[in-house]
Amino acid sequence: MNATLLAVALSLVSAVAYAAAAVAQERLASRTAGTESGILRLLGTGAWWGSVLLNASAALLHVAALKYGPLTLVQPLGALTLVAAVPLGARMAGRRVLSVEWRGTALTLAGLGALLLTASGPAPDDTLSLGEALTVAGATAALIGLLSRRGTKPGLRHATASGLASGIASALAQTVTVAVTDRTGPLLSVKVIVVAVLIAAFAAGGLLLSQIAYRGGLGAPLAMVTLSNPVAAAIIGVTLLGERLQGGITGILLAAAGATLAARGVLLLTRTSPETQETQEPRPQPSLIAAGRRPELASRVPETGPIATPPDLQGLPPMPVLPGTVVVLPSIPTQSEPAPGALQAS
């Protein structure tokens, strides 16, 4: 099989696994929202470890895809995670996929198609040096710390930090994958060990940050993770690994158009918040005629307390009442009864 097609196939399966993990994480986050020990409580649940297993499987597939395709090809396919998460999330919520979600999905796919035409290059052969890997890791850690500082509300900032962590982990994973399969040097060199530790740290940090971000829902945080992940990896691929877009000026214009379409699709998908997905049906109001009351006079009747017969009702014929209905009749004020002592005195 062609290396590019194999990279695309592995990326597609990885995206589906990531989508299933994201839906599971969002449902878990909704249960622990507002609790201080939410993350610690999740460590004792089987559903949490199930989502961790899905994320780990997706990460392994993603690393395998990076062996056969460049970062500029594999990372944009990660946006399919958002596309797959839409129907999965709707099914888990027991609802239908909204029309705006389908439009967002179509635009995202069209944009990804344009990006793939310009990013389909040869398999990578260059890797980051140990100094470059440490520099990238340090700068990314500082930026993640700024985005996820204490006191910030969980949401888009944590999602952006999660996407950056995942994107850097992917770039470092490509370095390890190429170095291990090169077979021209030692299998466990100092560079491979150090970069592998950095990958584990960024992958775990990205997972925890995404879990916090999903407390604000699924659509917007996942969209931000999906966008920031390939951006971070593509910057490293273009600036440090010598990767280039195909087609020259035409390829750049096509990539820009594809990015615009994909961004538009992602924005449409982020508009489907839980508040807009659920439509509240109006409660049926009891019929005033069935209750024996005239609609035009219903607003004049007080809700509680003794009332006198309104002048408008005097002389009107009684309303027909159906069997089994409750009739609300105006109460008649009663005169206060004299005390027993007053009768004896008279």
Steps between C-alpha positions, in 0.01 A plus 500: 500500500613854429657668805270801475185286482618295798560817701151625413336168594678485836409862568131434429483211746690709753252786459203270571669368814578854615136599437368213712743595776393867482131412533576276798709774663231763449237281663731435793583869532131592515462274803788658691448864402521733798685256727850570627616138485349416162821365344588292806152349506530403135807288572280250680244457222513242224361745244800728552747220436296399198547848354871481584522170309326657200736797507803270526382288207435811291844636589671179388315509168596865464867423563485223240350746250786741564741230386348502150391863460627848587361714782331733250300200372422304816415784737220661290328161493464533875217746430292197403481433873253786527303372201472151649420632848188683376288192415649303789415774748149537358439127524621486859275796585199328340434765235531552125787680334399860429510648150763754605716211614473332161595827327799541727605142433479548122704821507762342723537203267528728195768706669693191603488371144664819374766481770580138417566586135771745603644303793546163333877485501756220540556309821706697755872439528610793719463512879546753778834513672514462877559872546207590273273256682590645841454857374160423351394316816605787728325768295184291473496425874522872577214580263286218641563626853386848396181371339405264784596717796291475815193714520405466135162355414520155336428531132675628190829588672541150637392358165764709321764383746389140446526537123848649526615217726360237263650670194847520654471139613423402140800689367727339757345159429594532135859562605505186715326288236740595223803463729396155623417362155806650333727216624813702430561586865440355846140408579495662845719805469493790745301702248233232460462451877476872580253570218290197601472640855393836357238328285353322803490826699330701225255220417393463864476876543289534187264229621446663840462846349237376255310335786485836678403682179208264431324630812384781273343261248625298204476714183704813573782338705541214252505746210774702669702186569452394139621834363794566732638146467588508127607864517764421763623192315502671160708790634763254619484301177547806279754691711717218639443189287512657156148395397338701223161530337463354149412704190682827563281812496198301382544256786523782752179658369325163504618436854373843607159431345487160666594647836225761462238236421614279786496792744148592387387143550652484846329826597165358392562190708587706807162678487319181595523545875287295738266796544423521129473126449216455744167654406254550778142415413238735643295354779133452417278751677164391645196611304311782664174386341542146639561651842173697483660845473464765235839579338438874493438505874768256609759770561264682734472212745758511778705186560455471875289637780126561536349691214163658431294440190615745231229727371569379146387147594166599651202406284700278261374148428706218650770343282441141386723259690612163366495197728821439686626862481597725785300821522653803666222702663541842657486485876238699693624707792358380828402727783698463817318299764439677831677371802295276734525756777340764282182290450461441871545865574222598262 
